[in-house]
Amino acid sequence: MTEPKPSGSPIDAERLATFLDGQLSEGQRAELLRELASSQDAHDDVVEAALLLRDLDDEPAADRSVVRPASKSSHHVPVKPWLVAATLAAIGLMSVLTVRSREPSVSRYASRLPSDIAYVTTFDHEPWSAVRGAAAVMSEQGRAVRIGARLTDLALALRGAHADVSGIAEDVALLLEPRAGGGPAAQLFRSVAAEPSGDRLERASGVISRAADRELIALGAWAQAARSAIDADQAEAIDRGTGIDVIDDALPAMRERPAAAQAAHAVRALLESNADTRSLEPALTRLLTEAAR
C-alpha cells in the first residue's frame, strides 16, 4: 500500500491529470482529496491546472498556439510551468497551451450581502423544479443559471458552517460534469465538499467565472443572492444597479427563450423603479424558474 504523501508535497502530473479527467478510483480520489485538504500547495496545483483546461475549452481553435501569461490578481494562483506542461501532456493537450486573464468570481454576489444573511433550509432554493437541480432535465442555458444560483447557496451555507455545505458543493459538481470541459471544475467542487472553506470556494469559482456562458451563471448567482436578502428581510442589501447590469449582460443569451427574457425584463423594470419587495420577490422567483429551464 502506498504511503500518503506528506503535507505540502506536490501531486505528480500523471495523477493530477487522471484526477481532473475523473478517472481515479473512489479510493484514489478520496486519498487525493485528503491531500488537497491538508496542503494548500497541492490544492493550488489542481486549481491552476483546472484553470488552464477551462481556458483551453473556451479558446477559439485559431488562438490555441499562443502562450499568454496570466494577469495577476488578489486570487491569482502562481503558475508552475513544469506541472502545467506535464499535466497537459498527460491529458494530451500540450500543443494547445493557453492562459487567460481571470474574471471576477461569481461568488462575489453572495459575499456582498450582510454577514448575518446565511443559508436556511426553509427557503425554496430551487424554484425551477420539484427535484434536485442537478438531476433534472434542463437546457444548457438553464444549467448555467442553476450553477450560479447554487454557487450563491454554497457561499451562504459556508458562512454558518451549515450541514448542507458538502451536499450543495456536490450539486454544483453534478451540474458542471456534463458540460464541455466541466470535469476539472467538477472535481474542484468535490474538493470543496471534502474540505469546505471560503478560500477553496473562491478558487473553484474562479475556474467557471470565465466560461462562455458566464453571463447566465452570473444571472443565477445574483438573482439567488437577491432572493436570499429578501428572505432575510434585508431587501435594502440588494445591489439594484449591479442587478440591472447583470440582466443586461444576460439578455442576449435569452433571445430564443422568450419566457426567460420576459421575466428578466420584468425584474429589470422593477429594479429601475425601486419597487418594493412584494413585487420584486415573485418576479425574481419567476426569473429563476424560467431561466433555469
C-alpha positions as CSV (number, residue, x, y, z in Angstrom):
1,M,0.0,0.0,0.0
2,T,1.4,3.4,-1.0
3,E,2.1,5.7,1.9
4,P,0.3,9.1,1.8
5,K,2.4,11.9,0.6
6,P,3.4,14.4,3.4
7,S,1.5,17.7,3.6
8,G,2.9,20.2,1.1
9,S,4.3,17.6,-1.3
10,P,3.4,18.3,-5.0
11,I,1.0,16.0,-6.8
12,D,2.7,14.2,-9.7
13,A,1.4,15.3,-13.1
14,E,0.0,11.9,-14.2
15,R,-2.0,11.5,-11.0
16,L,-3.3,15.1,-11.3
17,A,-4.3,14.6,-14.9
18,T,-6.2,11.4,-14.0
19,F,-8.0,13.2,-11.2
20,L,-9.0,16.1,-13.4
21,D,-10.2,13.7,-16.1
22,G,-12.4,11.9,-13.5
23,Q,-10.6,8.6,-13.9
24,L,-9.4,7.9,-10.4
25,S,-11.0,5.1,-8.4
26,E,-13.2,6.0,-5.5
27,G,-10.4,5.2,-3.0
28,Q,-7.7,7.0,-5.0
29,R,-9.9,10.1,-5.3
30,A,-10.6,10.1,-1.6
31,E,-6.9,9.9,-0.8
32,L,-6.1,12.8,-3.2
33,L,-9.0,14.9,-1.7
34,R,-7.4,14.3,1.7
35,E,-4.1,15.6,0.4
36,L,-5.9,18.7,-1.0
37,A,-7.5,19.3,2.4
38,S,-4.1,19.3,4.1
39,S,-1.9,21.1,1.6
40,Q,-2.6,24.5,0.1
41,D,0.2,23.9,-2.4
42,A,-1.4,20.7,-3.6
43,H,-4.8,22.5,-3.9
44,D,-3.2,25.4,-5.8
45,D,-1.7,22.8,-8.3
46,V,-5.1,21.4,-9.0
47,V,-6.7,24.9,-9.3
48,E,-4.0,26.1,-11.8
49,A,-4.4,23.0,-14.0
50,A,-8.2,23.3,-14.0
51,L,-8.0,26.9,-14.9
52,L,-5.8,26.0,-17.9
53,L,-8.2,23.3,-19.0
54,R,-11.1,25.7,-18.7
55,D,-9.3,28.2,-20.9
56,L,-8.5,25.5,-23.4
57,D,-12.1,24.5,-23.7
58,D,-13.2,28.2,-24.3
59,E,-10.4,29.4,-26.5
60,P,-11.1,29.6,-30.3
61,A,-9.0,27.0,-32.2
62,A,-7.2,29.6,-34.2
63,D,-5.7,31.1,-31.0
64,R,-4.6,27.9,-29.3
65,S,-1.0,28.1,-30.3
66,V,-0.4,31.3,-28.3
67,V,1.0,31.2,-24.8
68,R,0.0,34.2,-22.7
69,P,0.9,35.0,-19.1
70,A,-2.0,35.1,-16.7
71,S,-2.7,38.5,-15.2
72,K,-2.1,38.9,-11.5
73,S,-4.9,39.5,-9.1
74,S,-5.6,39.1,-5.4
75,H,-6.7,35.5,-6.1
76,H,-4.0,34.6,-8.6
77,V,-2.5,31.1,-8.3
78,P,1.2,31.1,-9.3
79,V,1.8,29.1,-12.4
80,K,4.2,26.2,-12.1
81,P,5.4,25.6,-15.7
82,W,6.8,22.1,-15.1
83,L,3.5,20.9,-13.6
84,V,1.3,22.6,-16.2
85,A,3.3,21.2,-19.1
86,A,3.4,17.7,-17.6
87,T,-0.3,17.6,-16.7
88,L,-1.4,18.9,-20.1
89,A,0.9,16.4,-21.8
90,A,-0.6,13.6,-19.7
91,I,-4.1,14.6,-20.9
92,G,-2.9,15.1,-24.4
93,L,-3.2,18.9,-24.6
94,M,0.4,20.0,-24.5
95,S,0.2,21.5,-28.0
96,V,-2.6,23.9,-27.2
97,L,-1.5,25.7,-24.1
98,T,-3.3,29.0,-23.4
99,V,-3.5,31.0,-20.2
100,R,-6.0,33.9,-20.0
101,S,-6.8,36.7,-17.5
102,R,-9.0,36.0,-14.5
103,E,-12.6,37.2,-14.4
104,P,-14.1,38.2,-11.0
105,S,-15.5,35.2,-9.2
106,V,-19.3,34.7,-9.5
107,S,-19.4,34.1,-5.7
108,R,-19.0,37.8,-5.2
109,Y,-22.8,38.4,-5.2
110,A,-23.2,36.4,-2.0
111,S,-20.0,37.9,-0.5
112,R,-21.5,41.4,-0.8
113,L,-24.5,40.5,1.3
114,P,-24.5,41.4,5.1
115,S,-22.7,38.8,7.1
116,D,-25.8,37.8,9.0
117,I,-27.6,36.6,5.9
118,A,-26.9,32.8,5.7
119,Y,-28.3,29.7,4.1
120,V,-31.6,28.5,5.6
121,T,-33.4,25.3,4.8
122,T,-36.9,26.9,5.0
123,F,-36.1,28.9,1.8
124,D,-37.1,27.5,-1.6
125,H,-33.5,27.4,-3.0
126,E,-34.5,25.6,-6.3
127,P,-37.8,27.1,-7.5
128,W,-37.3,25.7,-11.0
129,S,-38.0,22.1,-10.2
130,A,-39.5,19.7,-7.6
131,V,-36.4,17.5,-7.8
132,R,-32.8,18.3,-7.1
133,G,-31.4,20.8,-9.6
134,A,-28.5,18.5,-10.7
135,A,-30.8,15.6,-11.6
136,A,-33.5,17.5,-13.6
137,V,-33.7,17.7,-17.4
138,M,-32.7,21.2,-18.5
139,S,-31.2,23.3,-21.3
140,E,-27.5,24.2,-21.3
141,Q,-28.6,27.8,-20.6
142,G,-30.7,26.6,-17.7
143,R,-27.8,24.6,-16.4
144,A,-25.6,27.7,-16.3
145,V,-28.3,29.6,-14.4
146,R,-28.6,26.8,-11.8
147,I,-24.9,26.7,-11.4
148,G,-24.9,30.3,-10.5
149,A,-27.8,30.0,-8.1
150,R,-26.3,27.0,-6.3
151,L,-22.9,28.8,-6.0
152,T,-24.7,31.6,-4.1
153,D,-26.3,28.9,-1.9
154,L,-22.9,27.3,-1.3
155,A,-21.3,30.6,-0.3
156,L,-24.1,31.4,2.1
157,A,-24.0,27.9,3.6
158,L,-20.3,28.2,4.2
159,R,-20.9,31.4,6.3
160,G,-22.6,29.4,9.0
161,A,-20.8,26.1,8.6
162,H,-24.2,24.7,7.5
163,A,-24.7,20.9,7.4
164,D,-25.7,21.1,3.8
165,V,-22.4,22.6,2.6
166,S,-21.0,19.3,1.2
167,G,-24.3,18.4,-0.4
168,I,-24.5,21.8,-2.2
169,A,-20.9,21.5,-3.4
170,E,-21.7,18.1,-4.8
171,D,-24.8,19.5,-6.5
172,V,-22.6,22.1,-8.2
173,A,-20.2,19.3,-9.3
174,L,-23.0,17.3,-10.8
175,L,-24.3,20.4,-12.7
176,L,-20.8,21.0,-14.0
177,E,-19.9,17.5,-15.0
178,P,-21.9,17.1,-18.2
179,R,-20.7,20.5,-19.6
180,A,-17.9,20.6,-22.2
181,G,-14.7,20.8,-20.2
182,G,-16.6,20.7,-17.0
183,G,-14.8,17.7,-15.5
184,P,-11.9,19.6,-13.9
185,A,-14.2,22.2,-12.3
186,A,-16.5,19.4,-11.0
187,Q,-13.5,17.8,-9.3
188,L,-12.6,21.1,-7.7
189,F,-16.0,21.5,-6.2
190,R,-15.7,17.9,-4.9
191,S,-12.6,19.1,-3.1
192,V,-14.8,21.9,-1.6
193,A,-17.3,19.2,-0.5
194,A,-14.5,17.2,1.1
195,E,-13.0,20.2,3.0
196,P,-15.3,23.2,2.9
197,S,-13.7,26.7,3.1
198,G,-14.3,30.1,1.7
199,D,-10.9,30.2,0.1
200,R,-11.4,26.9,-1.7
201,L,-14.8,28.1,-2.9
202,E,-13.3,31.3,-4.3
203,R,-10.6,29.4,-6.2
204,A,-13.0,26.8,-7.5
205,S,-15.5,29.5,-8.6
206,G,-12.7,31.2,-10.5
207,V,-12.5,28.2,-12.8
208,I,-16.0,28.8,-14.0
209,S,-16.1,32.6,-13.9
210,R,-14.6,32.7,-17.4
211,A,-17.0,30.2,-19.1
212,A,-18.5,31.2,-22.4
213,D,-21.9,31.4,-20.6
214,R,-20.6,33.3,-17.6
215,E,-23.3,36.0,-18.0
216,L,-26.0,33.3,-17.3
217,I,-24.1,31.9,-14.4
218,A,-23.8,35.5,-13.0
219,L,-27.6,36.0,-13.5
220,G,-28.4,32.9,-11.4
221,A,-25.9,33.9,-8.7
222,W,-27.2,37.5,-8.5
223,A,-30.9,36.5,-8.6
224,Q,-30.4,34.0,-5.8
225,A,-28.4,36.5,-3.7
226,A,-31.3,39.0,-4.1
227,R,-33.9,36.4,-3.2
228,S,-31.8,35.4,-0.1
229,A,-31.7,39.1,1.0
230,I,-35.4,39.4,0.7
231,D,-36.0,36.2,2.6
232,A,-33.8,37.6,5.4
233,D,-35.9,40.8,5.5
234,Q,-32.9,42.8,4.2
235,A,-34.1,43.9,0.8
236,E,-32.0,47.0,1.2
237,A,-28.9,44.9,0.7
238,I,-29.8,44.2,-2.9
239,D,-27.5,45.9,-5.3
240,R,-30.0,47.1,-7.8
241,G,-27.6,48.7,-10.1
242,T,-25.5,45.6,-10.3
243,G,-28.7,43.6,-11.0
244,I,-29.6,45.8,-13.9
245,D,-26.1,45.3,-15.4
246,V,-26.2,41.5,-14.8
247,I,-29.6,41.3,-16.6
248,D,-28.4,43.4,-19.5
249,D,-25.4,41.2,-19.9
250,A,-27.5,38.0,-19.8
251,L,-30.4,39.1,-22.1
252,P,-28.6,38.4,-25.4
253,A,-28.2,34.8,-24.4
254,M,-32.0,34.6,-23.8
255,R,-33.1,35.8,-27.3
256,E,-34.5,32.4,-28.2
257,R,-36.1,31.9,-24.8
258,P,-39.0,34.4,-24.7
259,A,-40.4,33.4,-21.3
260,A,-37.0,33.8,-19.7
261,A,-36.3,37.1,-21.4
262,Q,-39.7,38.4,-20.5
263,A,-39.1,37.5,-16.8
264,A,-35.7,39.2,-16.9
265,H,-37.2,42.4,-18.4
266,A,-39.9,42.4,-15.6
267,V,-37.2,42.2,-12.9
268,R,-35.2,44.9,-14.6
269,A,-38.2,47.2,-14.7
270,L,-38.8,46.7,-11.0
271,L,-35.2,47.4,-10.2
272,E,-35.2,50.6,-12.1
273,S,-38.4,51.8,-10.5
274,N,-37.1,50.9,-7.0
275,A,-40.2,48.7,-6.5
276,D,-40.9,47.2,-3.0
277,T,-40.2,43.6,-2.2
278,R,-43.8,42.5,-2.5
279,S,-43.4,42.8,-6.3
280,L,-39.7,42.0,-6.6
281,E,-39.6,38.7,-4.8
282,P,-42.1,36.8,-7.0
283,A,-40.5,38.4,-10.1
284,L,-37.1,37.1,-9.1
285,T,-38.5,33.6,-8.4
286,R,-40.2,33.6,-11.8
287,L,-36.9,34.7,-13.4
288,L,-35.0,31.8,-11.9
289,T,-37.9,29.4,-12.7
290,E,-37.9,30.4,-16.4
291,A,-34.2,31.0,-16.9
292,A,-33.2,27.7,-15.3
293,R,-35.4,25.5,-17.5
